[in-house]
Structures are given as structure tokens and as C-alpha cells.
Amino acid sequence: MPDQVLLAYFSYRDKLAVFVVTANELVTHELPGGMEQLERLLPLLHAHLDPRTWSSPHNPPQQIVRRLLNRLYDLLMKPVAEILPPSSGSITIVPYGPLHKLPFHALYDGSRFLIERFQVNYLPASIILTHLKTLKSKQTHTGVPHKPPMVLGYSENGHIQRVREEAETIASLLHGRCYLEGEATI
């Protein structure tokens, strides 16, 4: 679909790259100095997001956090900005290594957060996409039924946007059972 993009990040020998998959092309970008910058910026971001480091629990260091999120946006998103879908499109992010600890949806371009422009989805690893296709194929060819997945969605009663829709969509696509909010907790 033209309004969907998959961004798969990968690091190798202190190099960071992003593979951009659209409906029409696969583009690879090396992000110069990417791992070195990540090793410096991610711990700073996490330290400033930790309320124990704030001077007052009601006064988070918003300016510093936005600056760090902007620098991370410049490193990870800006090099591929021309390939991103139009606003309100969908971006699926496949993080790698330390990027699993980065809230991509909070990256800041200087005026808006990524989540304000796009629907942001995550996959823990791109191999899952092929696994889902293989699983369906195996079920069809072997005749051995598999159990439908259990999909959990918890949005803190609507505080986290699109959780309900995402969980219901995944459950529908995989023919699974969806448990939301109170049903998704112990």
C-alpha cells in the first residue's frame, strides 16, 4: 500500500543501517556514526525519562527530552524522510539491538512527535512476517490444526491510543481471540 512503510534497522560492526520497504521499492541507507551516537544518546534519554533524576516529580525536563528525541529523529528518521508515507500513513518499525529500548513514536522532528504524523507499529523482528505466512501454509498442507493466538490489548483505559484497534486487527488477521483492558490483566 502506498501509505505504508516498513523501517527495519540493523547494526553490524559499529555501523547502523535502515532498510526501507515500500509497496514499490527496497532502499538501504547507512546511518553514518549511528551506533556511536546511539550509545551516547539512548542512555541520556533514559536518564532524563527516569523520574528519580528530576528535581521535582511534577517538573520533568521536557526541553532536554525533546532535544534528545529530536537528535534521535535526525539520526534515525530524517535520512529516510523523503520515503516516508504522507501524514496519517502507517510506519512499521523493526528495531535492532539497543533500538528495542527506544520509543520511536515519541521521536520529535522539531514541531511534532512521530505519532502525531503517522500510525506507528512495531515488530520485534521482520522474520515474523514470513513466519506468519509459513504457519498458515503449514496448517493448510499438513492438515494439522494450530491453536488460534491469544491477543492482549491494554491501553490504560484509553490513555494509549490505538491499542484497542491494533489488538482487534491482529486478532482478526490471525483468527485469534482478543482480550482487552480488564480481560487482558490478571
C-alpha positions, 0 to 999 in steps of 0.5 A: 500500500502506498501509505505504508512503510516498513523501517527495519534497522540493523547494526553490524560492526559499529555501523547502523543501517535502515532498510526501507520497504515500500509497496514499490521499492527496497532502499538501504541507507547507512546511518553514518556514526549511528551506533556511536551516537546511539550509545551516547544518546539512548542512555541520556534519554533514559536518564532524563525519562527516569523520574528519580533524576528530576528535581521535582516529580511534577517538573520533568525536563521536557526541553532536554527530552525533546532535544534528545528525541529530536537528535534521535529523529535526525539520526534515525528518521530524517535520512529516510524522510523523503520515503516516508508515507504522507501524514496519517500513513502507517510506519512499521518499525523493526528495531535492532539491538539497543533500538528495542529500548527506544520509543520511536513514536515519541521521536520529535522532528522539531514541531511534532512527535512521530505519532502525531504524523503517522500510525506507528507499529512495531515488530520485534523482528521482520522474520515474523512476517514470513513466519506468519505466512509459513504457519498458515501454509503449514496448517493448510498442507499438513492438515494439522490444526494450530491453536488460534493466538491469544491477543492482549490489548491494554491501553490504560483505559484509553490513555494509549491510543490505538491499542484497542484497534491494533489488538482487534486487527491482529486478532482478526488477521490471525483468527485469534481471540482478543482480550482487552483492558480488564480481560487482558490483566490478571 
